[in-house]
């Protein structure tokens, strides 16, 4: 490859990994800047897309294959829908090492005709073929992490015939989030406070200004998002800790300006204050547990201790609603077959006497590779965020094959930082 081609390839790699649209090369000022300071003729957008994008993508795949090689691995996959209504599935792979956290990569990004157990199973097997083109190393796949959707469980059950050592666990952070959602469902008044509290300040700069003037040290009310696990409980803690100041602030707003203001004013009562105190005292620790589970590189024993500690805390709570929350966490953990398997493995790795009986074919040496095994699907959720950032409203003309290469290159380049 000559210097010009090498430069064009590096330029393509740099722009895609930095999420700079290739069409920016049409901008005359941008081209002049590059020509002035690189002393290279600048290729067109179509030249990079047609001649170099696929090369950069293949280089990234080869890098992933080299990093994985003969290592034991874990796999995480999930699906979502994008703005064009397609079912998008991403596959994350990571190496399992005995002495340190392994590397993790976005291996594949595909469109599914429909989301069911058969399409997920085919995607998984095709991704393993992509990773090991000379022959799938089926005994090196030790762990599969997904959400708890029934079709994911069914797909995993079928795949274990082909991957006899694979343990399937559903995301434990998502499990705790489902418990948090159970809490939310039992307190509709608190939920309305959190929902309307954030609406009051959206596109309302005068209210924001007034809030900052009267409470300069107090941040604006949180804006929890359902897909950001545990953030609703963080918002509840905020309102509990600042109840008096927030009540005074909201009562100072004109109810005729917004239905959200009127709704919030109508909510303030002794019962609301009591509910906020009850939730914060008994359930807000769930949010901190989810955050700890989301950390990259956590040891398996520590992650499972976080879940067990949260379960124990919930079992010590009191009240009728508390009983339902206890039932919920017991249910989500009981239905997660891989959870009990990983608990046994963690006991063995921490020196506790444990009898390991499972229908996998894991050897004693295989168990040592679970020391830094993940228990959440956070990596695949993060890859969806990158996907949606790349497929922005002004970049909807992507052909999916090109979009796929952009996403794989961008996610894996940024994971190195």
Secondary structure in CASP SS format (residue, H / E / C, confidence):
PFRMAT SS
TARGET T0000
AUTHOR 0000-0000-0000
METHOD secondary structure of the structure
MODEL  1
X C 1.00
X C 1.00
X H 1.00
X H 1.00
X H 1.00
X H 1.00
X H 1.00
X H 1.00
X H 1.00
X H 1.00
X H 1.00
X H 1.00
X H 1.00
X H 1.00
X H 1.00
X H 1.00
X H 1.00
X C 1.00
X C 1.00
X C 1.00
X C 1.00
X H 1.00
X H 1.00
X H 1.00
X H 1.00
X H 1.00
X C 1.00
X H 1.00
X H 1.00
X H 1.00
X H 1.00
X H 1.00
X H 1.00
X H 1.00
X H 1.00
X H 1.00
X H 1.00
X H 1.00
X C 1.00
X C 1.00
X C 1.00
X C 1.00
X C 1.00
X C 1.00
X H 1.00
X H 1.00
X H 1.00
X H 1.00
X H 1.00
X H 1.00
X H 1.00
X C 1.00
X H 1.00
X H 1.00
X H 1.00
X H 1.00
X H 1.00
X H 1.00
X H 1.00
X H 1.00
X H 1.00
X H 1.00
X H 1.00
X H 1.00
X H 1.00
X H 1.00
X H 1.00
X H 1.00
X C 1.00
X C 1.00
X C 1.00
X E 1.00
X E 1.00
X E 1.00
X E 1.00
X E 1.00
X E 1.00
X E 1.00
X E 1.00
X E 1.00
X E 1.00
X C 1.00
X C 1.00
X C 1.00
X C 1.00
X C 1.00
X E 1.00
X E 1.00
X E 1.00
X E 1.00
X E 1.00
X E 1.00
X E 1.00
X E 1.00
X E 1.00
X E 1.00
X C 1.00
X C 1.00
X C 1.00
X C 1.00
X C 1.00
X C 1.00
X C 1.00
X E 1.00
X E 1.00
X E 1.00
X E 1.00
X E 1.00
X E 1.00
X E 1.00
X E 1.00
X E 1.00
X C 1.00
X C 1.00
X C 1.00
X C 1.00
X H 1.00
X H 1.00
X H 1.00
X H 1.00
X H 1.00
X H 1.00
X H 1.00
X H 1.00
X H 1.00
X H 1.00
X H 1.00
X H 1.00
X H 1.00
X H 1.00
X H 1.00
X C 1.00
X C 1.00
X C 1.00
X C 1.00
X C 1.00
X C 1.00
X H 1.00
X H 1.00
X H 1.00
X E 1.00
X E 1.00
X E 1.00
X E 1.00
X E 1.00
X E 1.00
X C 1.00
X C 1.00
X C 1.00
X H 1.00
X H 1.00
X H 1.00
X H 1.00
X H 1.00
X H 1.00
X H 1.00
X H 1.00
X H 1.00
X H 1.00
X C 1.00
X C 1.00
X C 1.00
X C 1.00
X C 1.00
X C 1.00
X C 1.00
X E 1.00
X E 1.00
X E 1.00
X E 1.00
X C 1.00
X H 1.00
X H 1.00
X H 1.00
X H 1.00
X H 1.00
X H 1.00
X H 1.00
X H 1.00
X H 1.00
X H 1.00
X H 1.00
X H 1.00
X H 1.00
X H 1.00
X C 1.00
X C 1.00
X H 1.00
X H 1.00
X H 1.00
X H 1.00
X H 1.00
X H 1.00
X H 1.00
X H 1.00
X H 1.00
X H 1.00
X H 1.00
X H 1.00
X C 1.00
X C 1.00
X C 1.00
X C 1.00
X C 1.00
X H 1.00
X H 1.00
X H 1.00
X H 1.00
X H 1.00
X H 1.00
X H 1.00
X H 1.00
X H 1.00
X H 1.00
X C 1.00
X C 1.00
X C 1.00
X C 1.00
X C 1.00
X C 1.00
X C 1.00
X C 1.00
X C 1.00
X C 1.00
X C 1.00
X C 1.00
X C 1.00
X C 1.00
X C 1.00
X C 1.00
X H 1.00
X H 1.00
X H 1.00
X H 1.00
X H 1.00
X H 1.00
X H 1.00
X H 1.00
X H 1.00
X H 1.00
X H 1.00
X C 1.00
X H 1.00
X H 1.00
X H 1.00
X H 1.00
X H 1.00
X H 1.00
X H 1.00
X H 1.00
X H 1.00
X C 1.00
X C 1.00
X C 1.00
X H 1.00
X H 1.00
X H 1.00
X C 1.00
X H 1.00
X H 1.00
X H 1.00
X H 1.00
X H 1.00
X H 1.00
X H 1.00
X H 1.00
X H 1.00
X C 1.00
X C 1.00
X H 1.00
X H 1.00
X H 1.00
X H 1.00
X H 1.00
X H 1.00
X H 1.00
X H 1.00
X H 1.00
X H 1.00
X H 1.00
X H 1.00
X H 1.00
X C 1.00
X C 1.00
X H 1.00
X H 1.00
X H 1.00
X H 1.00
X H 1.00
X H 1.00
X H 1.00
X H 1.00
X H 1.00
X C 1.00
X C 1.00
X C 1.00
X C 1.00
X C 1.00
X C 1.00
X H 1.00
X H 1.00
X H 1.00
X H 1.00
X H 1.00
X H 1.00
X H 1.00
X H 1.00
X H 1.00
X H 1.00
X H 1.00
X H 1.00
X H 1.00
X H 1.00
X H 1.00
X H 1.00
X C 1.00
X C 1.00
X C 1.00
X C 1.00
X H 1.00
X H 1.00
X H 1.00
X H 1.00
X H 1.00
X H 1.00
X H 1.00
X H 1.00
X H 1.00
X H 1.00
X H 1.00
X H 1.00
X H 1.00
X H 1.00
X H 1.00
X C 1.00
X C 1.00
X H 1.00
X H 1.00
X H 1.00
X H 1.00
X H 1.00
X H 1.00
X H 1.00
X H 1.00
X H 1.00
X H 1.00
X H 1.00
X H 1.00
X H 1.00
X C 1.00
X C 1.00
X C 1.00
X C 1.00
X C 1.00
X C 1.00
X C 1.00
X C 1.00
X C 1.00
X C 1.00
X C 1.00
X C 1.00
X C 1.00
X C 1.00
X H 1.00
X H 1.00
X H 1.00
X H 1.00
X H 1.00
X H 1.00
X H 1.00
X C 1.00
X C 1.00
X C 1.00
X C 1.00
X C 1.00
X C 1.00
X C 1.00
X H 1.00
X H 1.00
X H 1.00
X H 1.00
X H 1.00
X H 1.00
X H 1.00
X H 1.00
X H 1.00
X H 1.00
X H 1.00
X H 1.00
X H 1.00
X C 1.00
X C 1.00
X C 1.00
X C 1.00
X C 1.00
X C 1.00
X C 1.00
X C 1.00
X C 1.00
X H 1.00
X H 1.00
X H 1.00
X H 1.00
X H 1.00
X H 1.00
X H 1.00
X H 1.00
X H 1.00
X H 1.00
X H 1.00
X H 1.00
X H 1.00
X H 1.00
X H 1.00
X C 1.00
X C 1.00
X C 1.00
END
